[in-house]
Amino acid sequence: MPAPPPFVAHVLELLAPLGAVSARRMFGGHGLYVDGLFIALIADERLYLKADDASRPAFERAGCTPFAYSRSDRAAVTLGYWSAPDDALDSPQGMAPWARLALAAALRAKTSSRSPVPAAQRAIRRKTTPRKASAARKTATRR
């Protein structure tokens, strides 16, 4: 496995006190995981940490900006990731409170995703009907 780019390696060191940290290439950047939880992404040599309604105000107060990307078929898409404050990139101690916010947001998201969701709602999320989803599963199991 090749060594990660220098900025990715630096961020992995900053996040190491949280637990087992790993990076995976994705969409021209990197996804960052702590103990298997997706807590951050790196795009264009910039670190974005996971945020939610509980942690977003802290990122806003620090002057951080949300991660957004443009698609040709619609306006810019903003995700629940915010840039890390510049001074947090200086040391693991400076990153620690921000990384903990991201980890907490990832844990809350994981917990809320485990709540029971009716099949019809899951189908809506997948943009298919329950009947089509069930037919697709049957087809997949026959193969």
C-alpha positions as CSV (number, residue, x, y, z in Angstrom):
1,M,0.0,0.0,0.0
2,P,1.6,3.3,-1.0
3,A,2.3,6.1,1.5
4,P,-0.4,8.7,1.7
5,P,0.2,12.2,0.3
6,P,2.0,14.5,2.8
7,F,-1.1,16.5,3.9
8,V,-3.1,13.3,4.4
9,A,-0.2,11.8,6.5
10,H,-0.1,15.0,8.6
11,V,-3.9,14.9,9.3
12,L,-3.6,11.2,10.2
13,E,-1.0,12.2,12.8
14,L,-3.3,14.9,14.1
15,L,-6.2,12.5,14.5
16,A,-4.2,9.6,15.9
17,P,-5.0,10.3,19.6
18,L,-8.7,9.5,18.8
19,G,-8.1,5.9,18.0
20,A,-7.3,3.8,14.9
21,V,-7.2,6.3,12.1
22,S,-7.3,5.5,8.4
23,A,-7.6,7.2,5.1
24,R,-9.3,6.0,1.9
25,R,-9.1,7.6,-1.5
26,M,-12.5,8.8,-2.7
27,F,-13.7,11.3,-5.4
28,G,-10.3,12.8,-6.0
29,G,-9.8,13.3,-2.2
30,H,-9.6,11.2,0.9
31,G,-12.1,10.0,3.5
32,L,-10.9,9.8,7.0
33,Y,-12.1,7.2,9.5
34,V,-11.6,6.7,13.2
35,D,-12.3,3.2,14.4
36,G,-14.3,2.7,11.2
37,L,-16.4,5.9,11.6
38,F,-16.3,8.4,8.7
39,I,-15.4,11.6,10.5
40,A,-13.7,13.8,7.9
41,L,-12.7,14.3,4.3
42,I,-9.8,16.0,2.6
43,A,-10.5,17.8,-0.7
44,D,-8.2,20.2,-2.5
45,E,-5.6,20.0,0.4
46,R,-8.2,21.1,2.9
47,L,-9.6,19.2,5.9
48,Y,-13.3,19.1,6.5
49,L,-14.7,17.6,9.7
50,K,-18.2,16.1,10.2
51,A,-20.7,18.4,11.8
52,D,-24.3,18.2,12.7
53,D,-26.9,20.5,14.3
54,A,-25.3,20.1,17.7
55,S,-21.7,20.9,16.6
56,R,-22.2,23.3,13.6
57,P,-22.4,26.5,15.8
58,A,-18.9,25.9,17.1
59,F,-17.6,25.6,13.5
60,E,-19.5,28.8,12.5
61,R,-18.2,30.7,15.5
62,A,-14.6,29.7,14.5
63,G,-15.1,31.1,11.0
64,C,-15.0,27.7,9.3
65,T,-16.7,27.1,6.0
66,P,-18.9,24.2,4.8
67,F,-17.7,21.7,2.3
68,A,-19.6,22.3,-1.0
69,Y,-19.2,21.1,-4.5
70,S,-20.9,22.0,-7.8
71,R,-22.7,19.7,-10.1
72,S,-23.4,20.6,-13.7
73,D,-27.1,19.6,-13.4
74,R,-27.9,21.7,-10.3
75,A,-26.6,24.3,-7.9
76,A,-23.9,23.7,-5.4
77,V,-24.4,20.9,-2.9
78,T,-23.4,21.4,0.7
79,L,-22.7,18.5,2.9
80,G,-22.4,18.2,6.7
81,Y,-18.6,18.8,6.8
82,W,-16.9,22.0,7.8
83,S,-13.4,23.2,7.4
84,A,-11.1,22.8,10.3
85,P,-9.8,26.0,11.9
86,D,-6.3,26.8,10.6
87,D,-4.7,26.7,14.1
88,A,-6.1,23.2,14.7
89,L,-3.8,22.0,11.9
90,D,-0.7,22.9,14.0
91,S,-0.8,20.1,16.6
92,P,-2.7,17.1,17.8
93,Q,-3.6,19.2,20.9
94,G,-5.1,21.9,18.8
95,M,-7.0,19.4,16.7
96,A,-8.3,17.4,19.6
97,P,-11.5,19.4,20.4
98,W,-12.5,19.7,16.8
99,A,-11.8,16.0,16.1
100,R,-13.9,15.1,19.1
101,L,-16.8,17.2,17.8
102,A,-16.5,15.4,14.4
103,L,-16.4,12.0,16.1
104,A,-19.4,12.8,18.3
105,A,-21.3,13.9,15.2
106,A,-20.4,10.7,13.4
107,L,-21.5,8.7,16.5
108,R,-24.9,10.5,16.6
109,A,-25.4,9.9,12.9
110,K,-24.6,6.2,13.3
111,T,-27.0,5.9,16.2
112,S,-29.8,7.7,14.4
113,S,-29.3,5.6,11.3
114,R,-30.0,2.5,13.3
115,S,-33.5,3.7,14.2
116,P,-36.2,1.5,12.6
117,V,-37.4,2.9,9.3
118,P,-40.4,1.5,7.5
119,A,-39.8,-0.3,4.2
120,A,-41.7,2.4,2.3
121,Q,-39.5,5.2,3.7
122,R,-36.3,3.2,2.9
123,A,-37.7,2.8,-0.7
124,I,-38.3,6.5,-0.9
125,R,-34.7,7.2,0.2
126,R,-33.5,4.8,-2.6
127,K,-36.0,6.5,-5.0
128,T,-37.7,3.2,-5.8
129,T,-40.9,1.6,-4.8
130,P,-41.1,-1.2,-2.3
131,R,-42.3,-3.6,-5.0
132,K,-39.4,-2.7,-7.3
133,A,-36.9,-3.1,-4.4
134,S,-38.3,-6.5,-3.5
135,A,-38.1,-7.6,-7.1
136,A,-34.5,-6.3,-7.3
137,R,-33.6,-8.3,-4.2
138,K,-35.2,-11.5,-5.7
139,T,-33.3,-11.0,-8.9
140,A,-30.0,-10.5,-7.1
141,T,-30.5,-13.6,-5.0
142,R,-31.2,-15.7,-8.1
143,R,-27.8,-14.9,-9.6
